[in-house]
Amino acid sequence: MKSAAHLLSRSVILGMVLWLGMPLSAQSQERRPKLPGARPDIDAAQFPSLQAALDAVPPEGGLVRLPAGTIEITQPLLLARGDVRIEGAGTATHIRNANTNGLPALIIQHPDGRKVQTVDRRWRIMLGNFRITGNRASGHGLEAVRINELFLQGMTVSYHGGHGILLDDCYEDPWVNDCLVTYNKGSGLHLQGCHDIVVSGNQFEENQDAVTCLDGFNLCMTGNNLDDHLRHGVVIENTYGSIVSGNMIEECAGAAIVLDRDCYGTTLAANVIAHNGQGIDLRDAYGCAVSANTFTINTTDALRIGPDSGRITVSGNNFSNSYIGDGQVKRGTNDLAAAGITLSATTDVVISGNLFASVRPQAVTAEGFPSRRVLFSNNLLTDVPQANDGLRGATVEQNLKPE
């Protein structure tokens, strides 16, 4: 006589066989949640393609679960719904763009694309925990157009021929958090016409630029690591009311941070700016503060304030090389370059409470037409060959003459 346990196991197996033999629609019905108002998840593994799974999102939105595995695509995936979350299994979920005609991997936009009116934008889209890679001839990794309240978290976006992530006119509250963005031919993150932006806790490595923010408002960029970029670290243009704070920016071939094209009301604070071609370049910026940053072994112009910039406060910064005490520099450090500040025909600048240690050629270098209304006060200079002759006493009341 067969045991009850044996009969029970046969019943379970038979039930599973019957369930697996059902059409997918019947299986979905079996999985339908019992909570009133709830909608079932969309399991992309049960569809013939990722695009079919995205097309299955109802107008009200939903959750799309991506399986582990490498899925190769040759045409862009399109998400046209709002109130959607796409959730992967971490980097084990790998979408690989094999397109070589400059097309992106994933496009998020209204079905009418760029023709959509402001009132018809898509809202509240979240992407998390999957990997997108491309190739040198592919386009952007992720392209989002006119999406409000877009949230990217735990994404890995690498090796694309364009930008890693392009957010175009994603006006309300884009948020990029805890992502790894590497080896893209364009910017790692390119923000065009965005507003109230949070970029926090990300790793950017060896893109052309790490982050570019153009024609926007209120960038809050904190706690990111930027390393080895082929041009600049952060480029901000025609953007106001922003803060770049608490970031590590190292070994960019160009400048660590650039402010250009009518930037104003921006604070650059408490960043480590190490071993870049140039430190901070204020090309066209007004009403900005540069405070409590550490500028170490930057090749030229740890801070440059250009003729189209003014009303700048520079306080509490450290300009230094790799000196570690007792007459020694850090072992293995071949580049001891340590630049100071360059003022180029600028106006209304306060330089106060900074330390200049072993900088070359001098703490403050003036070039071009005389800079006017410069206050140089309560700074400490050590192992600096000479102070600029224009810095007589604490205050330059009218102008700072170039050498």
Secondary structure, 3 states (H helix, E strand, C coil): CCCHHHHHHHHHHHHHHHHHCCCHHHHHHHHCCCCCCCCCCEEHHHCCCHHHHHHCCCCCCEEEECCCEEEEECCCEEECCCCEEEECCHHHEEEEECCCCCCCCEEECCCCHHHCCHHHCEEEEEEECCEEECCCCCCCCEEEECEEEEEEECCEEECCCCCCEEEECCCECCEEECCEEECCCCCCEEEECCEEEEEECCEEECCCCCEEEECCEEEEEECCEEECCCCCCEEEECCECCEEECCEEECCCCEEEEEECCEECCEEECCEEECCCEEEEECCEEEEEEECCEEECCCEEEEEECCCCEEEEEECCEEECCEEECCEECCCCCCCCCCCEEEECCEEEEEECCEEECCCCCCEEEECCCEEEEEEECCEEECCCCCCCCCCCCEEEEEECCC
